[in-house]
Amino acid sequence: MKIPSAIITLLAGVAITLISLWYGQNNGWMPVAASQEAPLVDGLFNTMMTIATALFLIVEGAIVIAIVRFRQKTGDNTDGPAIEGNLPLEILWTGIPVVIVLGLSIYSFEVYNTMGGLDPMASGDPGIQQVAAKPGAAIAATLDEPAPKMTHMHNHMALGVGASPGTQGKPADVEVKVTGLQFAWLFNYPASGVISGELHVPAGKEVQLDITAQDVLHAFWVPQFRLKQDAIPGRTSQLRFRPNLPGTYPIICAELCGSYHGAMQSQVIVHTPEEYDAWLQSQIASKNAGENTVAMVSSELSDRDRLALRTADLGITEDILAQVHSHQ
């Protein structure tokens, strides 16, 4: 008995839909979701994977069917039928991508807005910074005096991801000033004066990072948070999020920033609120103990010495530098 083609098409459509939905929700490509914002990004990613899987099965299935059904028969050397076009088919395969792209655009816009991407306060105050490159140095240093090859960073706003619509205008629970420089991340807690080479945050609390760069473009990226923000010299951008899963996660520079870009890594440690308070108090106690800062004593600068020179006026201690170098 020959099965009608309409029924075969219906069964194929049901099978493709089920397979696509299952794989889209169970692809396992993303790392652990460790922030409140992560499920929003995962939902968008899984939707895109569902659509991509369906399109893959349809297109590749059509190719396989065409290869088998319309293959050249043995001894048949005639030309194929002269088909010039099919207007309904062309409208269909043009209209479907248009609908998909528009749908994903609206969905991604809503995700971006929910995460705080449209918060007007997520951009720092613009400023002007003078940056000059020292001959033979790996770092473009900020100078207090005029120097050759001076470049002026003009007034521009740096976009960021701020507070979600429900929390706009409210201060974050924890504020950290983040500085990217070749080739390390430094974290300053202005409320307590603590400076660290690692980012420590409490779970369940809203964290605001004020991100800038000391020399060249960097990008602050934590894959488990599904968040990334450029660090731009002379500008401050904001990255606001709520970590919800205690653990240790990598901080990666996602912008090519120099010869040791691949080694520019640190880590973010998400504590329980009690553990975070204990860590903060221990850092305050160490700071009050009066640890000495690092000073430059040699004219032959290694990468470590150069980093120490750049951070001497920021109150960076040997312990902080040890944390930084442990991730390089």
C-alpha positions as CSV (number, residue, x, y, z in Angstrom):
1,M,0.0,0.0,0.0
2,K,1.4,3.4,-1.0
3,I,1.3,6.0,1.7
4,P,0.1,9.4,0.5
5,S,2.8,12.0,0.3
6,A,0.8,14.4,2.5
7,I,0.9,11.9,5.4
8,I,4.6,11.3,4.8
9,T,5.2,15.1,4.9
10,L,3.2,15.4,8.0
11,L,5.1,12.6,9.8
12,A,8.4,14.1,8.7
13,G,7.4,17.5,10.0
14,V,6.4,16.0,13.4
15,A,9.7,14.1,13.6
16,I,11.8,17.1,12.7
17,T,9.9,19.3,15.3
18,L,10.4,16.8,18.1
19,I,14.0,16.2,17.3
20,S,14.7,19.9,17.1
21,L,12.9,20.7,20.3
22,W,14.7,18.0,22.2
23,Y,18.2,18.9,20.9
24,G,17.6,22.6,21.3
25,Q,16.9,22.1,25.0
26,N,19.5,19.4,25.6
27,N,22.5,20.5,23.5
28,G,24.8,20.8,26.5
29,W,27.0,23.4,24.7
30,M,26.9,26.1,27.4
31,P,28.9,26.0,30.7
32,V,27.2,26.1,34.1
33,A,24.8,29.0,34.6
34,A,26.1,30.9,37.6
35,S,24.2,34.2,37.5
36,Q,20.6,35.4,37.4
37,E,21.1,36.7,33.9
38,A,22.5,33.4,32.5
39,P,19.1,31.6,32.0
40,L,18.0,34.5,29.8
41,V,20.9,34.1,27.5
42,D,20.6,30.3,27.6
43,G,16.9,30.6,26.6
44,L,17.8,32.6,23.5
45,F,20.7,30.3,22.6
46,N,18.5,27.2,23.0
47,T,15.8,28.8,20.7
48,M,18.4,29.5,18.1
49,M,19.7,25.9,18.4
50,T,16.2,24.6,18.0
51,I,15.6,26.6,14.8
52,A,19.1,25.8,13.4
53,T,18.6,22.1,14.0
54,A,15.2,22.1,12.2
55,L,16.7,24.0,9.3
56,F,19.7,21.6,9.1
57,L,17.4,18.6,9.1
58,I,15.1,20.1,6.4
59,V,17.9,21.3,4.1
60,E,20.1,18.2,4.4
61,G,17.0,15.9,4.2
62,A,15.9,17.6,1.0
63,I,19.4,17.2,-0.4
64,V,19.5,13.4,0.4
65,I,16.0,12.9,-1.0
66,A,17.0,14.7,-4.2
67,I,20.2,12.7,-4.6
68,V,18.3,9.4,-4.2
69,R,15.0,10.2,-6.0
70,F,16.3,12.3,-8.9
71,R,19.6,10.7,-9.5
72,Q,20.6,9.9,-13.1
73,K,19.3,6.6,-14.3
74,T,21.7,4.1,-15.9
75,G,21.9,4.8,-19.7
76,D,20.0,8.1,-19.5
77,N,22.2,10.8,-21.0
78,T,19.5,13.3,-21.7
79,D,19.4,16.8,-20.1
80,G,17.3,17.5,-17.1
81,P,14.0,19.4,-17.4
82,A,14.5,23.1,-18.1
83,I,13.0,24.6,-14.9
84,E,13.4,28.3,-14.8
85,G,11.9,29.0,-11.4
86,N,9.1,28.5,-9.0
87,L,7.7,31.8,-7.6
88,P,5.7,30.4,-4.7
89,L,8.8,28.3,-3.6
90,E,11.1,31.4,-3.8
91,I,8.6,33.5,-1.8
92,L,8.5,30.7,0.8
93,W,12.2,30.3,1.3
94,T,12.7,34.1,1.4
95,G,9.8,34.7,3.8
96,I,10.7,32.0,6.3
97,P,14.2,33.5,7.0
98,V,12.7,37.0,7.3
99,V,10.2,35.8,9.9
100,I,13.0,33.9,11.8
101,V,15.4,36.8,11.8
102,L,12.7,39.3,12.9
103,G,11.5,36.9,15.7
104,L,15.0,36.4,17.0
105,S,15.7,40.2,16.8
106,I,12.7,40.9,19.0
107,Y,13.5,38.1,21.4
108,S,17.2,39.2,21.8
109,F,16.1,42.8,22.3
110,E,13.9,41.7,25.2
111,V,16.7,39.7,26.7
112,Y,19.1,42.6,26.4
113,N,16.6,45.0,28.0
114,T,15.8,42.6,30.8
115,M,19.5,42.2,31.6
116,G,19.9,46.0,31.8
117,G,21.3,46.7,28.4
118,L,19.1,49.7,28.0
119,D,19.9,51.3,31.3
120,P,21.1,54.8,30.5
121,M,23.1,54.9,33.7
122,A,25.3,52.0,32.5
123,S,27.7,54.3,30.8
124,G,30.4,56.1,32.8
125,D,31.2,59.8,32.6
126,P,33.3,60.5,29.5
127,G,36.7,61.9,30.0
128,I,39.9,62.7,28.3
129,Q,43.0,60.7,28.9
130,Q,46.5,61.1,27.5
131,V,48.2,57.9,26.5
132,A,51.7,57.4,25.2
133,A,53.8,54.4,24.2
134,K,57.1,54.0,25.9
135,P,59.8,52.9,23.4
136,G,60.6,49.2,24.0
137,A,57.8,48.7,26.5
138,A,55.0,46.2,26.2
139,I,52.6,48.6,27.9
140,A,51.2,51.9,26.8
141,A,51.7,54.0,30.0
142,T,49.6,56.9,31.1
143,L,51.8,59.9,31.6
144,D,51.4,63.1,33.7
145,E,53.8,65.1,31.5
146,P,53.6,65.8,27.7
147,A,55.5,63.2,25.7
148,P,56.1,62.3,22.1
149,K,53.6,60.2,20.2
150,M,50.7,61.5,22.4
151,T,47.2,60.3,21.6
152,H,44.1,62.1,23.0
153,M,41.1,60.0,24.0
154,H,38.2,62.2,23.1
155,N,34.8,62.3,24.8
156,H,32.7,59.3,24.0
157,M,30.2,57.3,26.0
158,A,31.1,53.6,26.6
159,L,28.0,51.4,26.7
160,G,27.5,48.8,29.4
161,V,24.9,46.5,30.9
162,G,23.3,48.2,33.9
163,A,20.5,47.5,36.2
164,S,17.4,45.5,35.0
165,P,14.2,47.6,34.5
166,G,13.0,46.6,38.0
167,T,16.1,47.9,39.8
168,Q,17.1,50.9,37.8
169,G,17.9,53.9,40.0
170,K,18.8,51.7,43.0
171,P,22.4,51.2,44.1
172,A,23.9,47.8,43.8
173,D,24.8,45.7,46.9
174,V,28.5,45.5,46.0
175,E,30.4,48.0,43.8
176,V,33.8,47.1,42.4
177,K,36.1,49.2,40.2
178,V,37.8,47.0,37.6
179,T,41.0,48.0,35.8
180,G,42.4,46.1,32.9
181,L,46.0,46.5,32.0
182,Q,48.6,44.5,30.2
183,F,48.3,41.8,31.3
184,A,46.2,41.5,34.4
185,W,42.9,42.5,36.1
186,L,42.8,44.6,39.3
187,F,39.7,44.9,41.5
188,N,39.2,47.8,43.8
189,Y,36.4,47.8,46.4
190,P,35.9,51.6,47.1
191,A,33.6,51.1,50.1
192,S,36.4,49.4,52.0
193,G,39.6,50.4,50.2
194,V,40.4,46.7,49.5
195,I,42.4,45.9,46.3
196,S,42.6,42.4,45.0
197,G,43.9,40.5,42.0
198,E,40.8,38.3,42.1
199,L,37.2,39.3,42.0
200,H,35.2,38.2,45.1
201,V,31.4,38.6,45.2
202,P,28.6,37.4,47.4
203,A,25.9,35.0,45.9
204,G,22.4,36.4,45.7
205,K,23.6,40.0,45.9
206,E,23.6,42.5,43.0
207,V,27.1,43.4,41.9
208,Q,28.1,46.4,39.9
209,L,31.5,46.5,38.1
210,D,32.8,49.9,36.9
211,I,35.2,48.8,34.2
212,T,38.0,50.7,32.5
213,A,41.4,50.1,31.0
214,Q,44.8,51.5,31.8
215,D,46.4,51.2,28.4
216,V,44.7,49.4,25.5
217,L,41.4,47.7,24.8
218,H,40.5,44.7,26.9
219,A,37.3,42.8,27.4
220,F,36.0,41.4,30.8
221,W,34.3,38.0,30.1
222,V,33.0,35.4,32.5
223,P,31.4,32.6,30.4
224,Q,29.5,31.2,33.4
225,F,27.7,34.6,33.9
226,R,27.0,34.9,30.1
227,L,28.4,38.5,30.4
228,K,31.1,40.3,28.6
229,Q,32.0,44.0,28.6
230,D,34.8,45.9,26.8
231,A,37.3,47.8,29.0
232,I,38.2,51.0,27.2
233,P,41.0,53.5,28.1
234,G,39.7,56.8,29.4
235,R,36.1,55.6,29.8
236,T,34.1,53.8,32.4
237,S,31.4,51.3,31.5
238,Q,29.2,49.3,33.8
239,L,28.5,45.6,34.1
240,R,25.7,44.8,36.6
241,F,24.7,41.2,37.5
242,R,23.6,39.0,40.3
243,P,25.7,35.8,40.9
244,N,23.6,32.9,42.3
245,L,25.9,29.9,42.4
246,P,28.9,29.8,44.8
247,G,32.1,28.6,43.1
248,T,35.2,29.7,41.3
249,Y,34.9,30.8,37.6
250,P,37.5,32.1,35.1
251,I,37.8,35.7,34.1
252,I,39.1,35.9,30.5
253,C,40.2,38.8,28.4
254,A,38.2,38.5,25.2
255,E,40.0,41.3,23.3
256,L,43.4,40.8,21.7
257,C,45.4,43.2,23.8
258,G,49.1,42.3,23.2
259,S,51.7,39.6,23.1
260,Y,50.6,38.0,26.4
261,H,46.8,38.3,25.8
262,G,46.3,34.6,26.3
263,A,47.7,34.8,29.8
264,M,45.5,37.7,30.9
265,Q,43.3,35.7,33.2
266,S,42.0,35.8,36.7
267,Q,39.1,34.3,38.5
268,V,35.8,35.4,40.2
269,I,35.0,33.7,43.4
270,V,31.4,33.6,44.3
271,H,31.0,33.2,48.1
272,T,28.0,32.7,50.3
273,P,27.2,36.1,52.0
274,E,28.8,34.9,55.2
275,E,32.0,33.8,53.5
276,Y,32.1,37.0,51.6
277,D,31.8,39.1,54.7
278,A,34.6,37.0,56.3
279,W,36.9,37.5,53.3
280,L,36.2,41.2,53.2
281,Q,37.0,41.6,56.9
282,S,40.2,39.6,56.5
283,Q,41.3,41.9,53.6
284,I,40.5,45.0,55.6
285,A,42.6,43.7,58.5
286,S,45.5,42.9,56.2
287,K,45.2,46.4,54.7
288,N,45.2,48.1,58.1
289,A,48.3,46.1,59.1
290,G,50.3,48.4,56.7
291,E,51.7,46.0,54.1
292,N,54.4,47.6,51.9
293,T,53.8,48.3,48.3
294,V,56.0,47.2,45.5
295,A,58.7,49.6,44.3
296,M,60.8,49.6,41.2
297,V,64.5,49.1,41.9
298,S,66.0,47.9,38.6
299,S,66.5,49.6,35.2
300,E,66.1,46.2,33.4
301,L,62.4,45.7,33.6
302,S,60.9,42.2,33.4
303,D,57.2,41.7,32.8
304,R,56.7,41.3,36.5
305,D,58.7,44.4,37.3
306,R,56.8,46.4,34.7
307,L,53.5,45.4,36.2
308,A,54.7,46.3,39.7
309,L,55.8,49.8,38.4
310,R,52.4,50.4,36.8
311,T,50.5,49.5,40.0
312,A,52.8,51.0,42.7
313,D,50.7,54.1,43.0
314,L,47.5,52.1,43.3
315,G,48.3,50.5,46.6
316,I,49.0,47.1,45.2
317,T,50.7,44.7,47.6
318,E,52.9,41.7,47.0
319,D,49.9,39.4,47.9
320,I,47.8,41.0,45.2
321,L,50.6,40.7,42.6
322,A,51.0,37.0,43.6
323,Q,47.3,36.5,42.8
324,V,47.7,38.2,39.5
325,H,50.8,36.2,38.5
326,S,49.2,32.9,39.6
327,H,46.7,33.3,36.7
328,Q,49.3,34.1,34.0
